[in-house]
Structure formats: C-alpha cells, structure tokens
C-alpha cells in the first residue's frame, strides 16, 4: 500500500505536465483571415488601369498575429487566372511557402486554397503573389507578428510603442508584361521618361564627351541605378497621406516593408534622426542614422519622434533614381518638409564605371574587400555627399581606390545606415559541431539583353542544390554585375558576417552592391524545396536564382507531377519576348521582327522598294548567344532577295565575288559579334561560297530623343538614318539607303 502511494506521487508531476500541455493545445489561438482576390480598376496617375485587389484594397490587408498563434488564411481566387501567396520571411512548413510549381500547385481560378501554419516568430514581414508579375499590380501587403509582453526579448520603450505598418510600392501605367518585354529588348524609353538618357549632346554639354566615348568603347550602355520608369510611388497605396492622431512628443514605431517590384527607396524624416530597431523582422541594437536605403523586399522597424510643437513632419520616401517620391506626415499642423534629394550625377557614375570595367566585361575590384553596404559605388553620383564629386571621381585615372573613397559616412556628416552597423541583441551563432557546406556564387548578367544569372546560368539551366538537414551552409557571393541585387532566401534566416562576431544580425534579404563580396550562413533545419533568388521581380523572372533542396526528403503531396511542375517553373526564364519595328518612308519600307529569350534569338529583317530597281529582300537568322556578356552569337540564316538590274549588269562585292541580288535564295552560316563602340560585326558565308561582312550600329544616342543608325557591308551596301522619338511606339525618320536612295517617313515599333 505504501509503495503504491509513492508510485502515485511520482506520477503526479507527469500528469500535471500533460494537463498543462493539453490546456495549451486546446487554448491555442487560431487567427483566421479570408482573402478575396479580384480584378479591379485603379487610377493612381489620372488614367484608369487594371490592377488586382485583395478584399477590395491595394495594398492587401495587413495581417496581424501574435507569436504562438496558428494562422489560417483562406485565399479565394476570383480572378480568371492562377495566383499564389508567398509569406516572405516566415518560418513555416515548405508546402505552405507559396511558390507555384515548387512548393504547391497554383491556386486555380474560382477556387479556394487554405494556408495553415503556426506563428513561431515575431517581427515585421510581408506577403505577396509569387505568380508571374502580379506583385507589380497590387498583390503585396504587410504581415506583422507581435511579441508577447512576457517574452524574454520584449524591449520596453520599443516593443510597447504605438506602431504603424507601412508598405512601400510603385505603380506603372504600363502592363508589367510589357515592361518585362521592353527590358529584354534594350529599350531606352524608360530613360527618356526619367531624363537619364546620357546622350552625346548631354555629354558634351556637361564636359563628359571622353567619358561617353570610353563607356561605349568598353561596350557598355548608359549608366542607371534602376530599370523601370514608374508613374507613382506609394506609401500604403497613397502618394501622400497623414497620421494626424499623433502629437508633439510622441514616439512612433514605423514597421516598413518595401513591397516594390524593382525600386529601392531612400528614407528621410524631417522631425529628427531615425532609430533603427529591427531589420527583416529581427531585433537589432538601436542604431541612430540620418537616413537609410531600403532594398527591394527588405523590412525595417524604425522609431521616429515628433518634436513638441504643432507641426506635421514629413517622412519622405524617394526612389533610388530620385525621379519621384511619396510622403507621409506625422502629427498635425504646419507641414515641415524634408529637403528633396538632388538629382544624380549620371556622367560621374559613368566615369566611375569606365574605370572599373575591363574590356572583357569583367569588373576590376581594385583590391576592395567585403563591405556590407559601406562601399556604395554610387556615392560619386550623390551631390549631397561629394559636392562636385572630385573627392572621388578624380582618383579614377589609374589610381587604386579604397573603401573609404566610397563610404558616404566618411565623406560627409550625413550618417547613412549600412549593414556593418547592425548588431543582434542576442547571440546568433550556429551549431558548432555541425558539418559545414561551402558554396560560392557570382552574380552575373548584362543590361544589353537584360539577362540576370548566377555563375552565368539561369534557374532552368541548373539542378537543385542539395543540402543536408543539420549542416551549416555558408555562402560567399560576389556581385560581378553593375547593378545591386537584393538576394532572398525562403524559409530561413541567415547570419551576415559583418564584423559583429557572435552577434551578427539575422536577415532573409541581403542587398549586394556592385563589386561587393558578402558572406552569409544558416543552419539547414527545415526540409523542402526553398527558392533563393534576386527579389527584383524582373531579375527573378529573367532567371537569377537557384533552388535549395534537402537530401532524402519526403515527397511534397501538393506536387503530384514533378516533371510537369519543373517544366512550368523553368518557363519563366525560358520565355520568349517579341519586338518589331517598321519604317514607312518615301523611298520604301524596311523593318525587323525578333523573338528572343535568355539564350536564343530568331530575327527577320526586310526591305521593300517601290520600284523594280529597288526590289525586295528578307534575311532571317536563328542564333544562340554565347558567353557571360553574350557578345557572340553563331547563327544559321536564310536570305531571299530580288532586284531587277539593268541588261548585262553584273555587280561584284569587295572580294570580287559575283553579287546575286537579281535572284537570291540562299542559306548561310554566320557569326555576330559586338565590337567596341557597340558596333555589330556580322560575318556570313552562303551556300554558294559567297562571303559577306557587315558592320552596323542602331540607336546611337545623339540627344535625348534623337537616334542614329549606320550600316555598311562588303556587298557595297550602306545606310545611314536618323529617328526622332516622339512616343514610345512612334517617331519620325529619315535615312539614305544605297539601293533605295533618300527617304523620309514615320517609324512604328512594338
């Protein structure tokens, strides 16, 4: 009897634990949201345009949870197309991650899909569509996970402040599919809209003719810091708004997500300095700065103070290219404005770029080391930092640069946030006894054809990267392109090795600037297929990414046909883009059409004279671009032409070969190569043994809207023309053609 009593006493603690566990399970709070996805019409710029709204609003509703909740999110797809939602920065089961054809099949039209997962973290995150380009037209919103007040990491004076969720975004009146197509077709229409063309006339006017010539000698296009022209920039869906509920003396926590598809934003505040307290949902030791640049898809929690007077202070959000801005006013009263950021000095940036680019297209890093945003290559273009820019750009004449030359905080009293300033309040070290997998990537690509890749390969050209559960994965990334890239890892946070040792900050996005080398590491602890990609939407769609997968993991039941899903996933960067143009002139009609993707090009040119002596001709080529810079394209061709020459007239080319312009139906093999000054050399041998060599150059930028084109070949044909751009698809032209003479007309392009 005594032994039985002792046994019951021993069992009592276990019973109590089980009782508490069962109560906590049944007391677990389920938070449900129903999201209805609809087509809608918006008017952000004075023109009604198509967009996608969720629950009737853009941005999508802010979803708020407390750590420990269970999320149940029902997505009702009322569109006539597929959709999906990705929970950016969240730790969750892989089949809830929301990447169509990778972690789930897309949500079909007129169906409902349930996302259900536990909330096991806190912080400011966001969510967005991962289907096509839907993110660009409205499918983005904030996702906030609050700490419990009993949490050991709860910070009084920070986590208990009134907070405002903010999502930044941009709007273009152009269909995003058309934006994507134009980027791949090397249009400069966006530069014309932004006023950043950097033509020869502008170069001469600003004393940078040599800079312009050197730029093209090294086969580079004009300098830019962003790809797309946007009609409006938005804060919570508005270009200008006010938080009048706050008054002088209040401190406010702004939970900021950059939901833009391709825009980095400068953040400035008129009332005081900015205190950064979290990044990518993770706490950091408070850092006081004057301003910061938030990368595409990053989140920052900042604290601002409203000075004690009857004034509304501007929180100014400016696009990185400084073309436009959006404003949020905190407080009530007379508006206190931020000084607008001055325009960028693009020719100074071009001069800097010339000094870094080798003739083979590689960057010369000049011995510079990892910087974590300290080495801002664009600082030479910031008038507020460099003044006349001579502090930096004059060193480009063959002298080795130092990191200090590009560190804005060392050139100016303006304190700009960089990653080296971020420090976690708690240790973030990885398991010490875990095996380490080392990976290295170079960010590659070129603006000429808008190809973006890792190690010169796009997603569809690579296998998944196998990792093992439990190992530490360390990734070294070098940016060998002239664009900055925000690289995002799904499903995991990573440490960035920024000099803070055991307190290195945790992030899920790392903004990697040109010539920068960064190191990040994470513990592989959640099985599944996880996307790793540039978060500039158009770079991701072009193929800049990889997929991490765990060895020997269980199959995902949401992907019933793996081969079909993979083919659909690869379709993004394999997509062909179409362009065409035609010149209707007084001396004839000539034009071209081209269908191309990351590697392949199918193009056809035609010329049609109005008289027999002018004749007609079509040339069709299909080729594959080779090399990192894609300057070389072998091709096969077909040439069909007719022209009625005079009686007994025989023309010969410069190789003394008989010209066959009278009747010519021939196949050819050839090579196309981009020479310095962006001249295209085309060498072609026909099946009758004739050889033709041709030099051509289109779109020489003479002024903001005036373009010149030139052509000469060994068949003794030549052409020179001018085009004045009036609208994106329309211009007036004149050209002289050796076969058809002088003509004037109008040019249409698509």
Helices and strands as residue ranges (DSSP letters): H 2-27, E 30-42, E 49-54, E 63-66, E 70-77, E 86-88, G 94-96, E 111-118, E 123-128, G 134-137, E 140-146, E 163-171, H 176-184, H 189-194, H 200-205, H 209-217, E 232-235, E 240-243, E 251-258, E 265-269, E 274-279, E 282-289, E 291-294, E 299-305, E 311-319, E 325-330, E 334-336, H 346-356, G 377-381, H 383-386, H 390-393, G 394-396, G 403-406, H 408-411, G 419-421, E 436-446, E 451-454, G 459-461, E 465-467, E 472-479, E 485-489, E 494-496, G 501-503, E 506-507, E 509-512, E 517-523, E 529-534, H 537-542, E 545-550, H 562-574, E 577-585, E 588-596, E 600-608, E 616-626, E 632-642, E 663-674, G 676-678, E 680-686, E 691-701, E 706-713, E 718-727, E 730-737, E 741-749
